Amino acid sequence: MSHIYDATDVLDRFLRYVQVPTTSSDSQADQVPSTPEQLVLARLLAKELSELGIADAEVTEHGYVVGHLPASAGADERPALGLIAHLDTTDVVSGEGVAPHIVHYKGGALVSGTGMNGPVQLEPEQYPQLTELVGEDLVVSDGSTLLGADDKAGIAEIMALVARLVTHPELPHPSLGICFCPDEEIGHGAALLDLERFGCAYAYTVDGGPIGELEWECFNACSVTACFDGHSTHPGDAKGAMVNAGNLFCRFHGLLPEHLRPEHTEGYEGFIHLLGVSATCEHATARYIVRNHDRTAFESHVALMRAAAGFLNAELGCERVHLVIEEEYRNMAEVVANHPELIDAAKEAFLATGIEPRVIPIRGGTDGAQLSFRGLPCPNLSTGGYACHSVNEFIPVRSLERMVDVLTELVARFA
């Protein structure tokens, strides 16, 4: 269906959006959005939606961009469908001063820019998917920042879809709820979205990787903050008296199985990941995340950490190791498995545009996990991006354009 329409303005939108810095802050921030920069993009998107004729487009108190596109003729009685992407980018790599440009990839190393130590490049040996993209135009950063395809590609694709549907009112679709969420990268995501006002029966996030990915399983996830209380004395008189909190952390971390570190896992394998640590003799704090698709295995990872803390406390004869465990999200498969029609519709939409769908588990989380357990079943679709959360992040121009076609086909299946 959608292939008969001219190419969309999705590339222009994407290049514009990635230049707005929207890095989110840490998960302990006491406000949503966690950074004011996200509001800049939110206001821009709400303005553009309004200019497209979305009468109720707004930025909510907490920085959510929300609006509704009325159903096409004859689809007024169909349940509303949501399309969701997130505003923020990760703080793992700088998102300030993103300078996107297009490289016509001819094979070999994909060079995005020049850094202090020479070219910033991605080799096919590191990233075998590159061999499938020879001859494509790829959007990259200048190598000093991430690109921001996660998830400004999803935003651009949804916005381009809205523009297409407004321009071509004959295209079938139900009432569409559009939402762009802040703070997905730090786990807040869709927590404050007013679902009653959003008014959708089901939704899709557009927040995946290479084109064709379709995901309805994600990790069970929690954060673990491990606190170590030491006892400082003069090192010259330390024997039998000093308890070094930094050394306690080292012993604790050493008790956790090395094979459960993310660099040794793939597919459905879970992990315990050390995000960072600060330590003095008197006190140390280590931040971990724990992930597994299987709930029982996930709980066993947490139990290992409790056991390690208990072992050290028993040896010391007092409570010097304390764990603070906060659940973040659960595997949305528990919910989405009861809605196979959502998976089937997405597969059909990919196939209708000549793309082979690939159903894979998310090795992470999306707003869809949170929303699914709040009563809005929400699988995840690809954006077309690669190597997210890195200076090597890139996205093929053709993938941006084809995902707008996929979304056009998808919404037609709910009309």
C-alpha positions in Angstrom: 0.0 0.0 0.0 2.4 2.7 1.3 5.0 2.2 -1.5 2.9 4.2 -3.9 3.5 7.4 -1.8 6.5 9.7 -2.2 9.4 9.5 0.2 8.6 11.1 3.5 10.5 13.9 5.2 11.6 11.5 7.9 15.4 12.1 7.2 15.0 15.9 7.6 13.1 15.4 10.8 15.7 12.9 12.2 18.6 15.2 11.4 16.9 18.1 13.1 15.8 16.2 16.2 19.2 14.6 17.0 20.8 18.1 17.2 18.6 18.8 20.3 20.5 17.4 23.3 18.2 15.4 25.5 20.5 13.4 27.8 18.6 12.1 30.9 20.1 12.2 34.3 20.5 9.5 36.9 17.6 7.4 38.1 17.6 9.1 41.5 16.6 12.5 40.1 13.7 14.0 42.0 12.0 15.4 39.0 10.6 14.2 35.7 12.0 14.9 33.2 15.3 14.6 34.9 16.9 17.2 32.6 15.4 20.5 31.3 16.8 19.9 27.8 14.2 17.2 27.2 11.5 19.8 27.4 13.1 21.7 24.5 12.5 18.8 22.2 9.1 18.1 23.7 7.9 21.6 23.0 9.3 21.4 19.4 7.4 18.1 18.8 4.2 19.4 20.3 4.4 22.5 18.0 5.0 20.4 15.0 2.1 18.1 15.8 -0.1 21.1 16.2 1.0 22.4 12.8 0.0 19.0 11.4 -3.5 19.5 12.7 -3.3 17.5 15.9 -5.7 19.8 17.9 -4.9 18.4 21.4 -1.1 18.1 21.1 0.4 19.2 24.4 3.4 18.8 26.7 2.2 17.6 30.1 3.5 18.7 33.5 6.1 15.9 33.4 7.3 16.5 29.9 5.3 13.9 28.0 4.3 14.9 24.4 0.7 13.6 23.8 -1.7 14.1 21.0 -4.4 12.2 19.0 -5.0 11.8 15.3 -8.7 11.1 14.6 -9.6 7.9 12.8 -9.9 7.7 9.0 -13.4 7.5 7.5 -15.2 4.3 8.5 -12.7 3.5 11.4 -14.3 5.7 14.1 -15.6 2.7 16.0 -12.3 0.8 16.1 -10.2 0.8 19.3 -7.5 3.5 19.4 -3.9 2.5 18.8 -0.9 4.1 20.5 2.5 4.8 19.0 5.3 5.6 21.5 8.9 6.6 21.4 11.2 8.3 24.0 12.8 11.8 24.1 15.9 11.1 26.1 19.3 9.7 25.2 21.7 7.7 27.4 24.3 9.5 29.5 26.8 6.7 28.9 28.1 8.7 25.9 27.9 12.4 25.3 24.8 13.7 23.5 25.9 17.3 23.4 26.6 18.9 20.1 25.6 16.0 17.9 26.8 16.7 14.3 25.1 14.2 12.0 26.3 13.6 8.5 25.7 10.9 5.8 28.3 8.5 4.7 27.9 6.4 1.5 29.2 3.1 2.8 31.4 1.2 0.3 32.6 -1.5 2.7 35.5 -1.9 5.1 35.7 0.3 8.2 32.8 2.7 8.8 34.5 6.0 9.7 32.3 8.5 11.4 34.9 11.1 12.4 38.3 11.8 13.9 39.0 11.6 17.6 42.1 12.4 19.7 43.6 9.0 18.8 42.7 9.0 15.1 39.7 7.9 13.1 36.6 6.9 15.0 35.5 3.8 13.1 33.6 0.5 13.3 35.2 -2.5 11.6 33.1 -5.4 10.0 35.1 -7.8 12.3 33.5 -5.9 15.3 30.1 -5.5 13.7 29.4 -8.2 11.0 26.0 -6.5 10.2 28.0 -3.9 8.3 28.6 -6.4 5.5 24.9 -6.3 4.7 24.9 -2.5 4.3 27.4 -2.0 1.5 26.0 0.6 -0.9 23.7 2.2 1.7 23.7 5.8 2.8 24.3 5.8 6.6 23.7 8.6 9.1 26.5 8.8 11.6 27.7 11.3 14.2 31.1 13.0 14.0 32.6 10.4 16.3 32.7 12.6 19.4 29.1 11.9 20.5 26.4 9.3 20.1 24.0 9.8 17.2 20.7 9.6 19.1 18.9 7.1 16.8 17.9 5.6 20.2 15.2 6.9 20.1 15.0 10.0 17.9 14.7 7.7 14.9 11.5 6.3 16.4 10.2 9.8 17.0 11.0 10.9 13.4 9.3 7.8 12.0 6.2 8.4 14.0 6.1 12.1 13.1 6.6 11.3 9.5 3.8 8.8 9.6 1.5 11.4 11.1 2.5 13.8 8.3 1.7 11.1 5.7 -1.7 10.3 7.2 -2.7 13.9 7.3 -1.6 14.5 3.7 -3.3 11.3 2.6 -6.6 11.1 4.5 -7.7 8.1 2.3 -5.1 5.9 4.2 -7.0 3.7 6.7 -6.1 3.9 10.4 -7.9 4.0 13.8 -7.7 6.9 16.2 -4.0 7.1 17.0 -2.5 8.1 20.3 0.9 9.7 19.9 3.2 9.8 22.9 6.9 10.8 23.3 8.1 10.0 26.9 11.0 11.4 28.9 13.5 9.5 30.9 13.2 6.1 29.4 16.9 5.5 29.6 16.8 5.8 33.4 13.8 3.6 34.0 11.1 6.3 34.5 9.7 6.2 31.0 6.0 5.8 30.8 5.4 5.6 34.6 3.5 9.0 34.6 1.6 8.7 31.4 -2.1 9.1 32.0 -3.4 6.0 30.3 -7.1 6.9 30.8 -6.5 10.2 29.0 -4.3 8.5 26.4 -7.3 6.3 25.6 -5.7 3.5 23.7 -6.5 -0.2 23.8 -3.0 -1.3 22.8 0.2 0.3 21.5 3.6 -0.2 20.0 6.9 1.4 21.1 9.2 2.2 18.2 12.5 1.8 20.0 14.2 -1.2 18.6 17.4 -1.9 16.5 17.9 -3.0 12.9 14.9 -2.9 10.6 12.7 -6.0 10.9 13.2 -6.5 14.6 10.0 -7.3 16.5 10.2 -7.8 20.3 7.7 -8.8 22.8 10.0 -10.3 25.5 12.3 -8.3 27.7 14.3 -8.7 30.8 13.1 -8.8 34.3 15.1 -6.0 35.9 16.2 -4.4 39.2 18.8 -2.1 40.4 21.0 -3.0 43.4 22.9 -0.5 45.4 25.5 -2.1 47.7 26.7 0.0 50.6 29.9 -0.9 52.5 30.6 0.6 56.0 34.3 0.5 57.0 36.2 1.7 60.0 39.1 4.1 59.4 42.1 4.4 61.6 45.6 5.6 61.1 47.3 3.1 58.8 50.2 2.9 61.1 48.0 1.5 63.8 45.5 -0.3 61.6 46.2 -3.9 62.5 43.1 -5.6 64.0 41.2 -2.3 63.9 40.8 -0.9 60.3 38.0 -2.2 58.1 38.6 -0.8 54.6 35.2 -0.3 52.8 36.9 -0.3 49.4 38.4 -3.7 50.1 35.0 -5.0 51.3 33.6 -4.0 47.9 36.4 -5.8 46.1 35.7 -9.0 48.1 31.9 -8.6 47.5 32.4 -8.2 43.8 34.8 -11.1 43.6 32.1 -13.4 45.1 29.8 -12.7 42.2 30.3 -15.2 39.3 32.3 -13.8 36.4 30.2 -15.7 33.8 27.2 -13.5 34.9 28.9 -10.3 33.6 27.2 -8.9 30.5 30.3 -9.2 28.4 29.9 -13.0 28.7 26.2 -13.3 27.9 23.9 -13.1 24.9 20.3 -14.1 23.9 18.3 -15.2 26.8 21.2 -15.2 29.2 21.0 -12.8 32.1 23.6 -10.8 33.9 24.8 -8.8 36.9 26.4 -5.6 35.8 28.5 -3.2 37.8 27.6 0.3 36.7 30.0 2.2 38.9 31.6 2.4 42.3 32.9 5.1 44.7 35.1 4.1 47.6 37.0 5.4 50.6 38.3 3.5 53.6 35.3 4.6 55.6 32.5 4.0 53.0 31.9 2.5 49.6 28.9 2.4 47.3 28.5 0.2 44.2 25.7 0.4 41.7 24.5 -2.7 39.9 21.8 -3.7 37.6 20.4 -7.3 37.4 18.7 -8.7 34.3 17.2 -12.0 33.2 14.3 -13.0 30.9 13.4 -15.9 33.2 11.9 -14.8 36.5 13.3 -17.7 38.5 16.8 -17.1 37.1 16.5 -13.4 37.8 15.5 -14.0 41.4 18.5 -16.4 41.7 20.9 -13.6 40.6 19.5 -11.4 43.3 19.8 -14.2 45.8 23.5 -14.6 44.9 24.1 -11.0 45.8 22.2 -11.3 49.1 24.3 -14.4 49.9 27.5 -12.6 49.1 26.5 -9.8 51.5 25.4 -12.3 54.1 28.7 -14.2 53.9 30.8 -11.1 54.5 28.6 -9.9 57.3 28.8 -13.3 59.0 32.6 -13.3 58.7 32.9 -9.8 60.1 30.4 -10.5 62.9 28.4 -7.3 62.2 26.3 -5.7 59.4 28.8 -3.8 57.3 27.3 -4.7 53.9 23.8 -3.5 53.0 21.9 -4.0 49.8 19.1 -1.7 48.5 17.1 -3.5 45.8 14.6 -1.7 43.6 12.6 -3.5 41.0 12.6 -1.6 37.7 10.4 -3.6 35.2 9.2 -7.1 34.4 9.3 -9.3 31.3 6.4 -7.9 29.2 5.9 -11.4 27.7 3.7 -12.2 30.7 1.2 -9.7 29.2 1.8 -9.5 25.5 1.7 -13.3 25.1 -2.0 -13.0 25.7 -2.4 -10.7 22.6 -0.9 -12.6 19.7 -2.9 -10.4 17.3 -0.4 -7.6 18.0 2.5 -9.8 17.0 0.7 -11.1 13.9 -0.2 -7.5 12.8 3.4 -6.4 13.1 4.7 -9.4 11.2 2.2 -8.7 8.4 3.2 -5.0 8.2 6.9 -5.9 7.8 6.2 -8.6 5.2 3.9 -6.2 3.3 6.9 -3.8 2.8 9.2 -6.6 1.8 11.0 -6.9 5.1 11.5 -10.2 6.8 10.4 -9.9 10.5 12.8 -11.2 13.1 11.3 -11.9 16.5 13.9 -11.6 19.2 14.1 -11.0 22.9 15.0 -7.5 24.0 18.3 -7.5 26.0 17.1 -4.5 27.8 13.8 -2.8 28.5 11.4 -0.4 26.9 8.5 1.8 27.9 6.4 -1.1 26.6 7.3 -3.3 29.6 6.0 -0.7 32.0 2.9 0.0 29.9 2.1 -3.6 29.4 1.9 -4.2 33.2 -0.2 -1.0 33.6 -2.8 -2.5 31.2 -1.6 -1.3 27.8 -0.2 -4.3 25.9 2.8 -2.9 24.0 5.3 -4.8 21.8 8.4 -3.1 20.4 9.3 -2.4 16.8 12.6 -1.6 15.1 13.8 1.9 14.3 16.5 0.7 11.9 19.4 1.9 14.1 22.6 0.1 15.0 25.3 0.3 17.7 23.2 2.4 20.1 24.8 3.9 23.2 28.1 4.4 21.5 30.0 6.9 19.3 29.7 4.4 16.5 25.9 4.6 16.4 24.4 4.8 12.9 21.2 4.3 10.9 20.6 3.7 7.2 18.6 6.4 5.5 16.6 3.7 3.8 15.7 2.1 7.1 14.3 5.4 8.3 12.1 5.7 5.2 11.0 2.0 5.2 9.9 2.1 8.8 7.4 4.9 7.9 6.0 2.4 5.3 5.9 -0.3 7.9 4.0 1.9 10.3 1.6 2.9 7.5 0.9 -0.8 6.9 0.6 -1.5 10.6 -2.0 1.1 11.5 -4.1 0.1 8.5 -4.5 -3.4 10.1 -6.3 -1.8 13.1 -8.8 0.2 11.0 
